[in-house]
């Protein structure tokens, strides 16, 4: 998986988790805490967030880093290691 593909996958999975929980960007960004604009950019795959920022977002979504990356791996089982 390339850096760009990983950036997009992280964003897509974060967005899917947030929407599944029926939460707005504003609510999650406040809990993270990160700016709404930055979180939106991460969700769109426009920025590769730091591990710290990703950790704050997944915790705000009652999730863990391992669950996020397991979901990414499950969606890309034949991908590059």
C-alpha angles and dihedrals in degrees: 000000000000124000090254092050091049092048091052094044093051091049094046093050093047090050092047091051092048093048092046087056090048092235127146127233088246093057095047094043090053093050094045090042103232131123116273091235093053093048090049090052091050091050091051091051092246095126135030103227123216118259088252093055093046090049092052092050096048091047089051086055093049090248136114135232090247092054091049093050092043088055091050091049092047090053091050106036094153094045129119117285 
